Amino acid sequence: MSRFLEYTTNHPFLIAAAAILAILAIVIEIRERAKGSTMVGTGDAVRLTNSGALVLDVRDAGEYDTGHIIDARNIPAKEVGERAGTLKKYKDKPVVVCCENGFTSAAAAKALKAAGFSKVATLRGGLRTWRQENLPLVKGGKKDGKQA
């Protein structure tokens, strides 16, 4: 114990840096948990989709038509809270929310959590990351569960 006290008195800048990094790590963790959803990478999103998860694309219809994940449903981010009732059969199933870059989907995931959805995740990096990893996208398809 005396060596620890000696070390702290001889290296105050290192101790201060370690304390700042520890506080920063705690703040980041608290902010992530406050978002209300977890972030999943593309590999986890594929695994969840293959096991029956709903992929919810929260981009506008025009962006959705340019290319989206297979079997993804489209509800624009502004309408997720009011149209969450159309997805009620997925309340206890995994839901992966995606947007173009991963920012808009966090707010939509929070709205789904508030509507009672228990297993909501967002796609880390959005469809931009999906494209970078050369994963498949389709054009046309389902919008809000109906054929386009």
C-alpha positions in Angstrom: 0.0 0.0 0.0 2.9 2.3 0.7 4.2 1.8 -2.8 0.9 2.8 -4.2 0.9 6.1 -2.2 4.5 6.7 -3.3 3.5 6.1 -7.0 0.6 8.5 -6.8 2.7 11.2 -5.3 5.5 10.7 -7.8 3.1 10.5 -10.9 0.1 12.9 -10.4 -0.4 13.4 -14.1 -0.7 9.7 -14.8 -3.2 9.3 -11.9 -5.2 12.2 -13.1 -5.3 10.8 -16.6 -6.4 7.4 -15.4 -9.2 9.0 -13.3 -10.4 11.1 -16.2 -10.5 8.0 -18.5 -12.4 6.1 -15.9 -15.0 8.9 -15.5 -15.3 9.2 -19.3 -15.9 5.4 -19.6 -18.7 5.6 -17.0 -20.3 8.5 -18.7 -20.2 6.8 -22.1 -21.8 3.6 -20.6 -24.5 5.6 -18.9 -25.4 7.4 -22.2 -25.5 4.2 -24.1 -27.9 2.6 -21.6 -30.1 5.7 -21.6 -30.6 5.3 -25.4 -33.0 2.5 -24.7 -31.7 0.1 -27.3 -28.6 -1.9 -28.0 -26.5 -1.5 -31.1 -25.8 -4.6 -33.2 -23.3 -5.0 -36.0 -24.1 -6.3 -39.4 -23.3 -9.9 -38.5 -25.6 -9.8 -35.5 -28.3 -8.2 -37.6 -28.1 -11.0 -40.2 -28.3 -13.6 -37.4 -31.3 -11.9 -35.8 -33.0 -11.5 -39.2 -32.5 -15.2 -40.0 -34.0 -16.1 -36.6 -37.2 -14.2 -37.3 -36.5 -10.6 -36.3 -38.3 -7.7 -37.9 -36.0 -5.2 -39.8 -37.6 -1.8 -39.6 -36.2 0.8 -42.1 -37.0 4.3 -40.8 -35.8 6.2 -43.9 -38.2 8.1 -46.1 -40.0 6.1 -48.9 -37.7 7.5 -51.6 -34.6 6.4 -49.8 -36.2 3.1 -49.0 -36.9 2.4 -52.7 -33.3 3.0 -53.7 -32.3 -0.1 -51.7 -33.1 -1.8 -48.4 -32.4 -4.9 -46.4 -34.4 -8.0 -47.6 -37.9 -8.2 -46.0 -37.4 -4.8 -44.2 -40.6 -2.8 -43.5 -40.6 0.9 -44.0 -42.1 3.4 -41.6 -40.5 6.9 -41.7 -38.8 7.9 -38.4 -41.3 10.7 -37.8 -44.2 8.2 -37.8 -42.8 5.4 -35.8 -44.4 6.4 -32.5 -47.9 6.8 -33.9 -47.7 3.7 -36.2 -46.1 1.4 -33.7 -49.5 -0.3 -33.2 -49.2 -1.8 -36.8 -46.2 -3.8 -35.5 -47.8 -5.1 -32.3 -47.2 -8.8 -33.2 -43.4 -8.0 -32.9 -43.6 -6.6 -29.3 -41.9 -9.6 -27.8 -39.7 -10.4 -30.8 -36.4 -8.8 -31.8 -36.7 -5.7 -33.9 -33.7 -4.3 -35.7 -34.1 -0.6 -36.6 -32.0 0.9 -39.4 -31.5 4.2 -41.1 -28.9 5.6 -43.5 -26.1 6.3 -41.0 -27.3 5.0 -37.6 -28.4 8.3 -36.0 -32.1 8.5 -36.8 -32.7 4.9 -35.9 -31.7 5.6 -32.2 -34.7 7.9 -31.8 -37.0 5.5 -33.5 -35.8 2.7 -31.3 -36.5 4.8 -28.2 -40.1 5.4 -29.5 -40.6 1.7 -30.0 -39.3 1.0 -26.4 -41.8 3.6 -25.1 -44.5 1.8 -27.0 -43.8 -1.4 -25.2 -41.4 -3.3 -27.5 -39.0 -5.3 -25.4 -36.2 -6.4 -27.8 -35.2 -3.4 -29.9 -31.8 -3.0 -31.4 -30.3 -0.5 -33.9 -28.0 -1.3 -36.7 -24.6 0.2 -35.9 -23.5 2.5 -38.7 -26.8 2.0 -40.6 -27.1 1.0 -44.2 -23.9 2.8 -45.0 -22.0 0.1 -43.0 -24.2 -2.6 -44.6 -23.1 -1.4 -48.0 -19.5 -1.2 -47.0 -19.6 -4.8 -46.1 -21.2 -5.7 -49.5 -24.3 -7.2 -47.9 -27.3 -7.5 -50.2 -29.9 -4.8 -50.7 -33.2 -5.1 -52.7 -35.2 -2.4 -54.4 -39.0 -2.2 -54.1 -40.7 -4.6 -51.7 -42.7 -4.2 -48.5 -43.8 -0.8 -47.0 -45.4 -1.0 -43.7 -46.1 -4.7 -44.2 -47.9 -4.4 -47.6 -46.5 -5.2 -51.0 -45.5 -2.1 -53.0 
